[in-house]
Amino acid sequence: MGWTRIKQWGNDLLRIIYPEVCEICGTSLVTGEKILCLNCDLNMPRTKVHNDNFNIIHQRLAGSTPINKAASFFYYYKESDYATLIHQAKYNNRPYIAYHLAQKFAKELIGSNFFDGIDIILPVPLHFLKLIKRGYNQSVAIAKGISAITAIPVGDNLYARQQHSTQTRKNSYERWVNAQGIYAVKNPEELANKHVLIIDDVITTGATLLACCNAIHQAEPTATISVLSLSVTHLQ
Ligand SMILES: [Zn+2]
């Protein structure tokens, strides 16, 4: 067997792990493109809300906890092609989709003041039993993508102390009740006077993020909290 053959096998293997086609339209990606081709990138329904002091995410998270800054890359429309990016990253063993989309988002945000003053990135945690079952936490992949561009460190100070029962088929209030008390902070003193950026994949009712924010503020009231997600549902 010649080297060419081995090399080709290697390339084919890489292609299986790393498909070099657009996740939306299936056209081959050219050098410099990741996950999306230029056309699908341009058509992504970006929210562009990160400069608003009270945007759709602040509204969704309006509750007992003040939120400093809030950003979300694109609107999540059920059944849309872009929604499948989130599903692939979350359930289909392809966290690198979340990682590269997060890098793309961070590159677009870095020219604004969004990341100014943020000390640490904390992904929404998965309960360890779920983590074992899924093998990865998609929010960690997003956090690492943001960190790769901004050099802000990713922490693991938030953890899920209870298993989350499924949120689908619950209304907003039921989701909120269901999420309360699930998350906790390991070392509150590490968050004293720190500005924390909490990361989630998709914001629907905001119940999960609110539960994380409440856990942080209850453990360490001096922490400032901002949030970032890859997507946010447009309407509830
Ligand atoms: Zn495309």
Residues whose N, C-alpha, C, O or C-beta is under 5 A from the ligand:
A	BS01	ZN	C22 I24 C25 G26 C37 C40
